[in-house]
Amino acid sequence: MLCIHNGNIINGKGEIFHRQDLLIQDNKIIGIGNDLMNKAHEIIDASNLWVLPGLIDAHCHLREPGFEYKEDIVSGTQSAAAGGFTSIACMPNTLPAIDSAAMVEYIKLKAASEGLVRVYPIGAITKQREGKVMVEMGEMKRAGVVALSDDGDPVSNSNTMRLALEYAKQFDLLIISHCEDKDLGADGVMNEGYMSTILGLKGITPAAEEVMVARDVILSEVTKTPIHIAHVSTKRSVEIIRQAKLRGVPVTCETAPHYFAATDEWVEGYDTSTKVNPPLRTQQDVEAIKEGLKDGTIDIIATDHAPHHEDEKNVEYNLAANGISGFETAFSLSYTHLVDTGVLSLDELVEKLSTKPAKILNIRGGTLEKGKPADITIVDISKEYQVDREKFFSKGKNTPFHGKKLKGEIIYTIVDGKVVYERDVVR
Amino acid sequence: MQVESGDNMALIQKDILGLRSLTQEEIWEILDTAELMKYILKQNNKRTPHLQGKSIVNLFYENSTRTRLSFELASKYMSASTANISSSSSSVAKGESLSDTCKTIEKMGADVIVIRHPMAGAAHMAAKYVKASIINAGDGMNEHPTQGLLDMYTIREYKTDFRGLKVAIIGDILHSRVARSNIWGLSKMGAEVAVSGPNTLLPPELERTGVKVHHRVEEAIKGADVVIVLRLQKERQQSGLLPSLREYSQIYGVNKERLKLAKKDALLMHPGPINRGIEIASDVADGIHSSIQEQVTNGVAIRMAILYLITRRRGEQGDVMHS
């Protein structure tokens, strides 16, 4: 038995227990209360630490198979563990794409034998993610996908998207939409605005995201089918979703930490670690994202962990790969920019990073309760540290937050009752 | 031991990446030095020893006639060793990264690498990777600082003061690195810059740089001391930004009538090469207001000045290290 002793426990059901013990037997939580320590063989001293339901990431890229030089299931799940994530849902833009039951089974087998945290594959919406022919959704659901997405690319054809929503509904499969009008965004490399003007880089109008968010909200409304909007980054997208929710449209959405922790001003100097899709937006958008998180318009925070090899970033800005390596900074960026600044309370942040993602993906976790699997993240919210990308477990060192001082450090990550990460070391 | 501040050196940066990052003092230093260089250019014997023993490499990823030739002649007039690398393809298409190419050139002894590249920030990137000085000869839509400086030098030859000078820039501002360099440089020196062009060729939030944006070209030209006409790339029509070159020429083309709205002694400029009858009418391009030919000569003088100042700075640093 393992006892997490004297920690402040947030159970993900609206309750906080100060300085209490949490007892784990095998892989399950068997009790939360005072003085449970004497029964345990192993004790983790959580004095002055916070004990949270294991963090859950609904959007990441593990790159395997096909791009193992960027990341693989081993390095990716180590990185996730170091970031406090006990469950992650990986996007299907691999090579080959996760667009068949066989591929889903491959990822699940690989993750079960090599992965450090729980891995839930997301399947493609269309074969080879080409936006044309639907995947065999029924079979993929049976094989174990938790959602479908062509992430990295939009489903540009509105009728294809409508049919996919209707077809997915009969299997209770959630469609996650990457919203981008490719014609409006045509070969842009950063947010369109003052910064793109003075840097001479081709801009991507925020409208490229917003018209697609509006389209998908409408398709969700008319098909009465849930849709989840990936990586919301603009003020108007937040507004469109807010209005849709008021009308009762079954839409949920996520944002990523870089959309509330950085702006397009960071592109100054042509630092390619700032290149990401959707692009970093303006301060106004950052404020709107925070407002959306606060009022519940934005349901969850996902990392969009997108590791790349340094050779893909050490090139001209136009040629650099899109993406930020996000697992290992997600919690502290969220804590620093949302909790420390009073936008969210810590338990509201836990909802965005654990409870709600579990609900949206319909997977276990998100709460700490007697009888439930022991997926637990223990953090020190008072700890300040400097981001050092060289210490990342991820192969992708591509982060614009290198050298930044952040607050809130992951101390332990526990999956299924087993400590997989402890103070800078993965197990 | 020589100390930089001891001999009036204003040019202290390793690289010339853009006019946005140059100070007013540095711009004056370059313009003043170019005056001496223009004097040299007018002599029968143009050979000077200013760059003797220095190696200048022109690395051009985009086609160029005047900029490349002007850098090459500037280097040769001043006795530098010079070489040109041209590639219409990007570094990636060639198979070698820009940083590897620059490091290779530096290892062959280059003191200065002059780089033209179709992508914004390429020169900035190169500057991070090598100790050699980088001169930006045009990076995508971003900047073309030596063009901006030669335009400013030309303006100074005709006008007494930049302060309060009304400059109109007409045409495709969105894609123009010349426009950006002129906006930064001229604004820094106190000129009032106005621009005009079709909405589809104006970058967003341009007003925040301090320039005035006019939708009617006549309003921008009205009362101007200087009119800078930009080249209209023909592919802008193909990519759907304009309905036709004919309509562009009718509405935005600078012709005699429109030029009459400017001051009587207005200066007409164009970075070249010109599309006669599209953005500029032939009679005004060759007319009395035009300084287009003079700009070409001044381009050599400006590049001589920059090469001189930037290598002198490096030489001094070397001396300090050896003493």
Interface residues (C-beta under 8 A of the other chain):
Chain A: E192 G193 Y194 S196 T197 I198 L199 G200 L201 K202 G203 G269 Y270 D311 N314 V315 E316 Y317 N318 L319
Chain B: R20 S90 S91 V92 S97 L98 S99 H117 M119 A120 G121 A122 H124 M125 D139 G140 M141 N142 E143 R177 R180 P203 P204 E205 L206 R208 T209
